[in-house]
Amino acid sequence: MPATEPLAITLYDAASMTEHDDFCQQFTAERQIEKWFEGRGELRAWERVERQNHQLDAGYNATAAGHFIFTRRQQPTAPTVAEWVARRMSR
């Protein structure tokens, strides 16, 4: 996804080539695997590769919140109870 697209995730321009190293290590601290669960079959699961993954969790939560806010802004707001009742009464 191009950086100019809505919801694109980008990092700031770092002064040093190693400035984002800790961030990248934490972002790759888990990997998605397919795992067999008795009675449930094969499901996706997350396997921890490194212990430090706080930035991965925070980044995921921030991305989910941003996506929620962005998609809510694209949809019309729900009518208030008074508006809904007025529409029903005018039929």
Contacts in CASP RR format, 6 or more apart in sequence:
PFRMAT RR
TARGET T0000
AUTHOR 0000-0000-0000
METHOD contacts of the structure
MODEL  1
MPATEPLAITLYDAASMTEHDDFCQQFTAERQIEKWFEGRGELRAWERVE
RQNHQLDAGYNATAAGHFIFTRRQQPTAPTVAEWVARRMSR
1 7 0 8 1.000
1 8 0 8 1.000
2 8 0 8 1.000
3 10 0 8 1.000
6 70 0 8 1.000
7 66 0 8 1.000
7 67 0 8 1.000
7 70 0 8 1.000
9 63 0 8 1.000
11 20 0 8 1.000
11 23 0 8 1.000
14 20 0 8 1.000
22 55 0 8 1.000
23 55 0 8 1.000
25 50 0 8 1.000
25 52 0 8 1.000
26 50 0 8 1.000
26 52 0 8 1.000
26 53 0 8 1.000
26 54 0 8 1.000
26 55 0 8 1.000
26 56 0 8 1.000
27 55 0 8 1.000
27 56 0 8 1.000
27 59 0 8 1.000
28 49 0 8 1.000
28 50 0 8 1.000
28 56 0 8 1.000
29 48 0 8 1.000
29 49 0 8 1.000
29 50 0 8 1.000
29 51 0 8 1.000
29 52 0 8 1.000
29 53 0 8 1.000
29 56 0 8 1.000
30 46 0 8 1.000
30 47 0 8 1.000
30 48 0 8 1.000
30 49 0 8 1.000
30 53 0 8 1.000
30 56 0 8 1.000
31 46 0 8 1.000
31 47 0 8 1.000
31 49 0 8 1.000
32 44 0 8 1.000
32 45 0 8 1.000
32 46 0 8 1.000
32 47 0 8 1.000
33 44 0 8 1.000
33 45 0 8 1.000
33 46 0 8 1.000
33 47 0 8 1.000
34 42 0 8 1.000
34 43 0 8 1.000
34 44 0 8 1.000
34 45 0 8 1.000
35 42 0 8 1.000
35 43 0 8 1.000
35 44 0 8 1.000
35 45 0 8 1.000
36 42 0 8 1.000
37 43 0 8 1.000
79 87 0 8 1.000
END
